[in-house]
Amino acid sequence: MIDNFKHIGPNGQHFCVVLEFLGDSLLRLIRYNRNKGLLLNKVREIRRCILVGLDYLHREVGVIHTDLKPENVLLVSTIDPSKDPVWSEASPILDRPEGNLNTGASVNIYEKKLKKAAMRAVVRSSRRRASIGEVPKFERSLDGIDLRCKIVDLGNSCWVDKQFSEEIQTRQYRASEVILDSGHVAHLAQMMELLGKMPRKIATGGSRWKSFFDRYGDLERRRRLKFCPLDRLLVEKYNFLASDAREFSNFLCPLLDFAPEKRPTAQQCLQHPWIELKTRNNACEIKRDASVEKLETVINKRVQIKVGH
């Protein structure tokens, strides 16, 4: 948060926050690449940024996000720099009118203009989405895209030592111990096919375990599970090299351990060999501010012009 202020309008007083301008989400990046996946080296860059953010939230702030997913991770800039108002110097959707906005008449006029501008933006956006479907399905290059990213949307977060809700996370990304209390048996079956049989102590530890486990910790009323280790799945289904699949699996499997206490922390993940394999001097130097980089670019161009002259 950069700043905050109070705004008084016809509907009362509103508490407003000023946030950093960020770009597209990781979900949009995935769709931009037409769901073809990302190169492992680029995944490392993104993963390292996310882990740095999580480590800060957990150790420094004492907050658990509880809803981490591609939609809630934003790039520091847009995928297409020409559409970024910060770098392209494009005008915003609607310029703020001069004068005091606290008077009812000016607020109503401003809100009407804002609604019209927003509707035009929605129409343009829907047309762009429609046109994307007509483009030939080839994999787009991600070279030149700034992959630095930040974690957003802490609306469902909680303190490390104080929970507000038992059912957390979007269902598709839910941890096994949360599922055991919510009853999504199909998801549990998929986990066990990938990670192996769930330990009986964990399987019978949820409040609703009798709904889908027997007393031995086996799933009831389910087809026979087809076990397939993660590294083999990556090779057979996603065409990974055996070495890449093995390294990635060694990093990922501990994060998916059925026992929460055995999972590594974000800080420990940052020290894993897979993260450091090819990410030295990468695009994820979070300490470098975007404005500083832009200034350095301008200075370098001026120096080159003087030298050439």
N, C-alpha and C positions, 0 to 999 in steps of 0.2 A: 504494500500500500504506500503510495507516494504522499497522499494528503487526504483530508476529510473535511467536510463542511456541512452545515445545515441549510436547507432550502425551504422557505415558507411559500406555499402556493394555495390555490383554492381548495385543495383537499387536505390541508393541514401542513404540518412540519415533516420534512423528510431528511433522514440522515444519509448523506451521500459520501461515497469514497472515490478517490482518484487512483486508478490502477495503471500499471505499466502497459503500454500498447504492445500487444503480442500478435502473432500471426496465426496460421492455420493449425489445426489439431493433427495429432498423429493419425487419427482415423481418416482425415482428408488426405494426408500424405499416402496412406495405404491405397485409398481409392484413386488418387492421382496416378499411382503406378499400376492401376487396373488390377489390383489384388494379386499381382505377380510376386509379391514378397519383396524384401529388401536384401541387398548384399550383406553378408555377415559383418563386414567391417563397418558398414553404416549402422547396423543394429548395435554394434559395440559402442559407437559414438552416442547413440540415443540412450542406450541402457546406462551408460556411465553418468550422463546428465541426470537421469531419473534417480539413480542411486544416490548421487550427491544431494539431490533435493530431499529424498526420503531420510537420509542420514541426518540432515539438518533438522527436519521436522521431528524426528524421533528423539535425538540426543540433545539438541539445543532448545527446541520449543516444547517438547513433551507432548506432541500431538500425533494421533494416528489418522490417516486420511480416510480409510474405510471404503473408498469408492474409486480406487485407482484403475483406470482403463484408458484406451487410446483417446477417447473424447476429452479426457481431463488432463491431457498433456499437450501444451501448445508450443509450437516453434517460436523462436524469438522474432522471426520475420515471416512474411508470407511466402508461399511456394513460388509465386510469380512476383518478382521484385517490382515490376512495372505497376502492379496494383496496390503496392504498399504506399500509403499516403506519407509515411515518414521519409522514405527514400526517393519516391518519385515526385514529391512535392505536389501531389494531387490535392485538390480542394476536398474538404469533408462533404458528407451528404448534404448537410445544411449548415450554413454559417450562423453562429449565434448572433441574435440581434443586439444592437447596442442599447444601453439603458438598463434600468432596474427591472428585473424579471419578477419581482415580488408583487406587482400590481396585477389584478385579476384579468384586465383586458389584454395586456401584452402577453400574459401566460397563455390565454386561450388562443390568440392568434398564432403564437409560436407553436403550440401543440398541434393545431390544425395543419400548419405547414410541415411539421415533423411527420405527421401521419401520412400526408401525401408523398413526402420524400421516401418514407419507409416502404410504402406500397410500390413505388417505382423501383426501389432496390430489390424487393421481393420478386417482381416480375422479371427484372434483368437476371436475377439469380436462377429462377426457374428455367428461363430460356437457355442459360449457359448449361445447366444440368441436362436439359433435353438434348442440346447439341452435342454434348460429350458422348452420348450413346451412339452417335453416328460416326464417330471417329474410328478408323481401323484399330483393331485390338493388338497393338504392339507394345512392348515394354518401353516406358519412357526413361530417359536418362535422368538420374538424380544428381549428376555432377553440377556443382555450382549452387546447390540448395544448402542454405545454412541449417544444419541439423541440431544446433544448440536448442534446448527446449527447457521448459519449466512446468512444474506441477501447479494446476489450478483447481478451482471449485472445491473449497473446503467446507461446503455447506453441510455435509454429512459427517464431518470429522468429529473426533472426540479426544479427550485427554487420555494420556497413557494409563493413568490410574483411576479413570472414571468413565464408564460406558453409559451411553444413552439408549441404546437399542441392542437387542440380541441378534436381530436379523440385519446383517450388514452386507455390503457389496452388491453389485449387479449380478444377477443369477449366473450368467455365463462365466463369471470370473470368481465365483464363490469358493472359499476354502472348505476343505472336507469337514472340519469341525462345525462350521456354520451350517452346512448342508444337513448334517446329522440332526440339527434342531429345526430344519425347515422342511425336510422330507422330499428332496428332489433325487429320487433313487436312480434315475437314468444317468445323471451326472456322476454319481458315485460309481456306477458300473464302468463308465468310461475311464474314470481315474484308476480303478483297480486293474483294468486291462492294460493300462500304460505303466503303472507304478508297482503292480503286484498286489497281493492280498493285503487288505487292511488289518493291522494288528487287532486282535480280539478286544483288548482293553480300550482301544480308541473306538472300534466299531460299536461297542455296547455302552459307550460313555455319553451319548446324546440323549436328550429327553424323549425322542421319538424313535429310538433305535429298534424297538420291537415291531414297528410298522414295516420294516424292510430287512431286518437281520434276524437270523436265528440265534440261539444261545451260543453257537460255536463261532459266530462272527461271519457267517456266510450269507450272501444275499438270498432272499426268498423271492419266489415268483419271477425269476429272471432267466433269460436264456443262458446257456453255458458261455462263460467269459472267454474271449479270445485274447490271451495275453500276448503283448508285443512290446518289448523294451523300447524306450524312447530313441536310442541311437539307431536301432534297426528300422523303426518307423521313419526316421529322418532320411535314411538311405533309400528305402523302398518306395516311399510315397512322395518325398520331396526332393529326391535326387541329390542328396548331400554326398560329398566325398566321405569315405569312412572315417578319415582322421578328423574332419570338421565335425561330423556327427558325434564322434566320441568326446571331443573337447567341449562342444556345446552341451551335450548331455551331462558331462561331469559338472558343469556350472549350474544347469537348470534343475536337475533331479533333487539336489538337497533343498532347493526352494519349495519343492512340491511335496516334501516329506509329510506323511500323514500326522506325525507327531509335531505339533507347533514348536515345542521346546528344542527340537533338533534342527529347525530351520535357521540358517545363518542370518545375521542382521545385515542391514544395508551397508554398514561399515565393513563387515567381514566380506561381503560380496565385492566391494571395491578392491579388496586385496587379492581376489581370485585371479589366477594366471590367465584365464580366458579374457577377462576385462582388459588386461594389460598387453595382450598378445600383439595387437596392431593399433593401439589407440594412442600411442605416444605422439605428442605434437599434433593432435587431431583438431577437428573443428569445435570441440567442446571445451574450450578454455573459458569457463564461466566467469573468471575474474575480469576478463576484458570486456569493458562496457561497449555497447554498440556505437554510442556517440563518439567514443575515443577512436574506434576503428575507422569511422567515417572521416574524422579529422585527420588521421594518419594517411588515409588514402588521398585526401586533398593535398596534403603537404608533399607527399611523394610525387604526385603529378606535377606540382609546381617545380619541384627540384629537377625532375626529368626535363621539363620545358627549358629551364635555365641552362642545364647541361647541354641539351641539344642545340640551343641558341648560341 
